[in-house]
Amino acid sequence: MKLIRNDKKILIVGLGLLGGSYAKALKKQGFHVSAIARRRETVDYALSRGLIDEGAAEPDEKLIREADIAVFALYPHVFIEWVEKYGALFKKGAFLTDVTGVKGAVVYKIQELLPEGVEFIAAHPMAGKEVYGVENADDSIFHGANYIVVPTEKNTPEGIELCEDLGRVLGFRDVSRLSPSKHDEMIAFLSQLTHCIAVALMCASDEPSLVRYTGDSFRDLTRIARINDLMWSELFMDNREALLREMDSFKNAFSELYDTVKRGDVPRMREMMRISTERRARFDKKGD
Amino acid sequence: MKLIRNDKKILIVGLGLLGGSYAKALKKQGFHVSAIARRRETVDYALSRGLIDEGAAEPDEKLIREADIAVFALYPHVFIEWVEKYGALFKKGAFLTDVTGVKGAVVYKIQELLPEGVEFIAAHPMAGKEVYGVENADDSIFHGANYIVVPTEKNTPEGIELCEDLGRVLGFRDVSRLSPSKHDEMIAFLSQLTHCIAVALMCASDEPSLVRYTGDSFRDLTRIARINDLMWSELFMDNREALLREMDSFKNAFSELYDTVKRGDVPRMREMMRISTERRARFDKKGD
């Protein structure tokens, strides 16, 4: 099965910002797109804007049975509960994928729950916006972003290839592969830890008068301090061990820098600054 | 003395990025601008690009004596040493100001060193770039930025007003006033602490393979991790007490968040995220 053949029916379960943006991109590419959302208004909105061909506000058996490919854009625990209840309805040969931001806590459970002949290949589209809902659906968020396929031993080469094709069809700049544990480690450091830092920084001071002096560096650093607490607390808990390890490393590095300031150890302070400068410079190679 | 009268001679001491950008802005406004820099090539470059009218690669007596206004754009300790050696050469009635990023450790010493009739009014132009040198001089960096005048009891209303005028003439968006201790506290939190966080984050992990997965949030958060270690270590040491207080507050907030993850305290974790979101939203009012 090659995704390039546009006769495939793609079902999207969950029409938030990401689900809606998937729908938009896939419709543009000529796929038949259906969706299952929680609220009727969401489905109506998506139909009225031409984001989907068909939709239902409940787990519609027909839509599930007809799907060649299904994309789950749900909170982790909702995703697992959904597959527990309705996973058996998928036809043999269907391919399932997702957009979940953590993998270890999700992928093995889902693969365990699905019937023989229905393959789940986890993926993480590293794209987003600080707004929510299908009304903000915007497939341009994929264009500069990374799409990571996260296979397990249960996946077939065909399934993995299909999932990678999907990333390319959606318009991601980079499509790559990671194991669930490597993925979760990377996410703990690059995404979850940075959100922890931004949240802690905002909680550290409540001085409204500071706002007028805020410069770009503070704004940049705290942009991600506006956070969906329901979703992120779940992602943190689902990746707890990896996140705690990264938080520990950061705490240690910050404490070391604190100690250099406290004891006036300028040589070591400068050395840490040089390490930082040198490492950050590597990131610029990909454009800054 | 009103700065608006463009017959004033302005001397800039130190022609780096900021000194050069001051020169550029002031020349555009029709002032006579001279400069003293450490290297001959710097002076020649500034002359050839029309950034200054006159310049010297040593503390030229004539330029110092003729200056109505002098702006110091030097490292803190170099600034203090310079005024110790040559401060007596300024004429009575001259006004001095600076661009130094810390105030308590500098302003009182400078005011002590200067002869009767020469007034120093400290200022902090909160503008910059991650590049250095007169070759990168760019007065547009002032346009969206804050300019803070930091007077002490020794300053005259006339001197303070002149210094504020200078901020407006340079093109800063906001001109405001803070005491040296309030300034240093604000800088410790909004600027120095954020640089500490970025440096610690880059020092916390050396995983080159992560670079390819880096998203915008990590890039934003670590942009300031490229840091001039000589300058910043000096600024940190000159503001050590205030910086340690802010680092302590952040350490405590980060540790609290760490503990919520460790013990699975989702309600408190979500509460911290909501506080963070609410506080960060205030910043957006000034445009984001």
Interface residues (C-beta under 8 A of the other chain):
Chain A: M126 A145 N146 I148 D174 S176 M186 F189 L190 S191 L193 T194 H195 C196 I197 A198 V199 A200 L201 M202 C203 A204 S205 D206 E207 P208 L210 V211 R212 Y213 T214 G215 S217 F218 R219 D220 L221 T222 R223 I224 A225 R226 I227 D229 L230 W232 S233 F236 M237 R240 L243 L244 E246 M247 D248 S249 F250 K251 N252 A253 F254 S255 E256 L257 Y258 V261 K262 G264 V266 M269 R270 E271 M272 M273 R274 I275 S276 T277 R279 R280 A281 R282 F283 K285 K286 D288
Chain B: M126 A145 N146 I148 D174 S176 M186 F189 L190 S191 L193 T194 H195 C196 I197 A198 V199 A200 L201 M202 C203 A204 S205 D206 E207 P208 L210 V211 R212 Y213 T214 G215 S217 F218 R219 D220 L221 T222 R223 I224 A225 R226 I227 D229 L230 W232 S233 F236 M237 R240 L243 L244 E246 M247 D248 S249 F250 K251 N252 A253 F254 S255 E256 L257 Y258 V261 K262 G264 V266 M269 R270 E271 M272 M273 R274 I275 S276 T277 R279 R280 A281 R282 F283 K285 K286 D288
